């Protein structure tokens, strides 16, 4: 699983001209799923993200997690995070999981976050054409890949 996490003051997702979900202060999480991902990736990633200390404390230091600030999360599926651009100019998405694998993992990821942060989780819609709006705070943008745990 590969994520792009953005610290936001607010974020929303619109589908077919309607706002589906909106959050205030918290994290916008773009989630890309590949064929080899599994439940262990979900467990590790949710634990990492919810405890990631990227919010400022009273002294302006990144010392607080989304849990510490009672923040929200907006989770958006994004297969393009697994784009391969090495050859030519048209990205290849061969590593991105097909819906029969990706949808159950996406739903498990959401459920795990909902268990950890009840009432604080919003989502997009898997496979939909979405318009995502955000006000990035910082800007702070973090990339995490469960296959490359740096």
Secondary structure, DSSP 8 states (H G I E B T S, - for coil): -EEEEEEEEEEEEEETTEEEEEESSEEEEEEE-BTT--HHHHHHHHHHHHH---EE-TTS-EEE-TTTTT-EEEEEE-GGGG-B-SSSSS-B-TTB--HHHHHHHHHHHHHHHHHHSTT-EEE--TT--EEEEEEEEEEEEEEEETTS--
